[in-house]
Structures are given as structure tokens and as C-alpha cells.
Amino acid sequence: MNHMYLNLKRREGKGMKPRVESGATRTIQTGSIINPNNGPPKKNKFYQNLKQNTLDNISELYVDFYMELWQMTQTRKATRVQRWTNASRLNWNAGIHMMKTYFTRKPTTVSSLQFKMHITRTSARKIISDMYGEGWITQHQIEGDKRKLGYIVTDVFYKNWEQYVTVLINKSELQDWQQTYNMHHFACKHLDNNMDT
């Protein structure tokens, strides 16, 4: 018997001849080939790779940023404010916490600084004492409790902070941050949408 007639498929209808199935047709019909190796990648895989790659890039930007930040704390010592804040990480973070009072105009107490920074009361008292002695903060009575005293940062201290932020803006490559973040957010959004469907 001729081998070409081994794989015959019945065709209903009068006068119709049986047809021969090719190997490729049979394989596709049985579902053996669903996603060949040379086929296009799945959408989820594309977004997963994009999410990971942009996260890697953002992580590197953070590393570069903090390396630059460390260099600044070691070299920016032109004023008394800079020398004090850059003398230790405790002073540096305390300066940031106290800067909030400049914008809110709400005095911060020793207890509040201790609680927010998770430091000892002795450390909080030392920070307030240093800054008050330099004239970088002013003393105010707490509304509703005249026994308590709070402190607000002065314009002198703020001007040093303002200069510091200006340098950060110039060195932080904000455009790269924004572009990378937008792509990362784009990938996360599509992955979330695919999970919902």
C-alpha cells in the first residue's frame, strides 16, 4: 500500500476524495506546537523584564546619589551650620527633623524630637542645646501648656539648608530618575492589570 494513504481523514459528502494530512497540519491540530522557541515572547515576560531592569537602574541611581551625598558631608564645611550638621549622622538627621518646623511653624519639643528620631532624651537635649546656643532655633511656649517649650528653626539655618538642596538638585540627575521611574511604573501597572484579568 502506498504510504501517502496511511493518514487519511474522512470527508463527508458524495464524490469527495479523501485528503492526505501533512505532518505539520497534524501537529498543529493536536496542539503539540503551542509556543515555538522562535515565537514572540509573552507580554508578561516583557513587562517582568522591564520591571526588573528599571528597578536595577533605580537602585544604581540611589547608590550614586548616596555616594555623592557622603562626599558632600565630608567636604562641605564652609559655615558653622555645615560643620555641625556634617560632624555626625545624628546631627545631620536632627537638622533635617528640625527643618520641618520652618515650614509648619509648629515648635518641636525635646520629647517630640526624641520620639521621632528614636534617640535617648540626653541626645535630644544635646541637639536642642547646641542649636539654641548657636542661634539656629528660637524658643516658643507650647499652645495649651505653658510649662512646655518648643523650638522653631531660624532663617539662618534654613538658608544653609536651601543651599544644600540646590546642590543636591544639580547633582541628582532628576531627569534620569523620572524617566526610569515612569518606565518602572508602566511595567508594574501592566503586570497588575494582567493579574486582574
C-alpha positions, 0 to 999 in steps of 0.5 A, a space after each residue: 500500500 502506498 504510504 501517502 494513504 496511511 493518514 487519511 481523514 474522512 470527508 463527508 459528502 458524495 464524490 469527495 476524495 479523501 485528503 492526505 494530512 501533512 505532518 505539520 497540519 497534524 501537529 498543529 491540530 493536536 496542539 503539540 506546537 503551542 509556543 515555538 522557541 522562535 515565537 514572540 515572547 509573552 507580554 508578561 515576560 516583557 513587562 517582568 523584564 522591564 520591571 526588573 531592569 528599571 528597578 536595577 537602574 533605580 537602585 544604581 541611581 540611589 547608590 550614586 546619589 548616596 555616594 555623592 551625598 557622603 562626599 558632600 558631608 565630608 567636604 562641605 564645611 564652609 559655615 558653622 551650620 555645615 560643620 555641625 550638621 556634617 560632624 555626625 549622622 545624628 546631627 545631620 538627621 536632627 537638622 533635617 527633623 528640625 527643618 520641618 518646623 520652618 515650614 509648619 511653624 509648629 515648635 518641636 519639643 525635646 520629647 517630640 524630637 526624641 520620639 521621632 528620631 528614636 534617640 535617648 532624651 540626653 541626645 535630644 537635649 544635646 541637639 536642642 542645646 547646641 542649636 539654641 546656643 548657636 542661634 539656629 532655633 528660637 524658643 516658643 511656649 507650647 499652645 495649651 501648656 505653658 510649662 512646655 517649650 518648643 523650638 522653631 528653626 531660624 532663617 539662618 539655618 534654613 538658608 544653609 539648608 536651601 543651599 544644600 538642596 540646590 546642590 543636591 538638585 544639580 547633582 541628582 540627575 532628576 531627569 534620569 530618575 523620572 524617566 526610569 521611574 515612569 518606565 518602572 511604573 508602566 511595567 508594574 501597572 501592566 503586570 497588575 492589570 494582567 493579574 486582574 484579568 
